[in-house]
Amino acid sequence: MPNNYDFSKLRDIKNIEINPAGWINPLTVEYGIGEQLGPTYFWRVKGTRHTFVIPVLRLNFISSGDYGKHFTEVLENFKENDYESWRSEGFSAPWMREYEANYSHFIL
């Protein structure tokens, strides 16, 4: 089920443009810091509600500060490993249709 988060609760919201394969590009990702067991980044494709969550220290470690690369990899993997299988099933569950509503106009 999509994780929706109220971005008005975040601080230091930023935007970054990325170009993930299989998506309509450029794509804008918005992200900001909130508190969820410590400083946490909440991020989403601008224009959607589904929110990805990752601790700040974890993102800094795995991305070496290149957040765009991390967001790109996550979205490419999400499309190939999740979204495409749900599409092949015809978005048969209500929660799958929520993802379709969020992403159908961003994914090729």
Residue pairs with C-beta under 8 A, 6 or more apart in sequence:
1 95
1 98
2 49
2 50
2 95
2 98
2 99
2 102
3 50
3 51
3 52
3 53
4 49
4 50
4 51
5 34
5 42
5 44
5 51
5 53
7 13
7 30
7 32
7 42
7 44
7 51
9 34
10 32
10 33
10 34
10 42
11 32
11 33
11 34
12 32
12 33
13 30
13 31
13 32
14 30
14 31
14 32
15 28
15 29
15 30
15 46
16 28
16 29
16 31
16 67
16 68
16 71
17 26
17 27
17 28
17 29
17 68
18 25
18 26
18 27
18 28
18 29
18 68
18 71
18 72
18 75
19 25
19 26
19 27
19 72
20 27
20 71
20 72
20 75
20 76
20 79
21 76
22 76
22 79
22 80
22 107
22 108
23 75
23 76
23 79
23 106
23 107
23 108
24 105
24 106
24 107
24 108
27 45
27 46
27 75
27 106
28 45
28 46
28 47
29 43
29 44
29 45
29 46
29 68
29 71
30 43
30 44
30 46
31 41
31 42
31 43
31 44
31 67
31 71
32 41
32 42
32 43
33 39
33 40
33 41
33 42
33 56
34 40
34 41
34 42
36 53
36 55
37 55
38 55
38 56
38 57
39 55
39 56
39 57
40 53
40 54
40 55
40 56
41 53
41 54
41 55
41 56
41 59
42 51
42 52
42 53
43 51
43 52
43 53
43 54
43 71
44 50
44 51
44 52
45 75
45 102
45 103
45 106
47 106
48 102
48 103
48 106
49 102
50 98
50 99
50 102
50 103
52 74
59 67
59 70
62 70
63 69
63 70
79 107
82 99
83 99
83 103
83 107
86 92
86 96
86 99
86 100
87 100
89 96
91 97
91 99
91 100
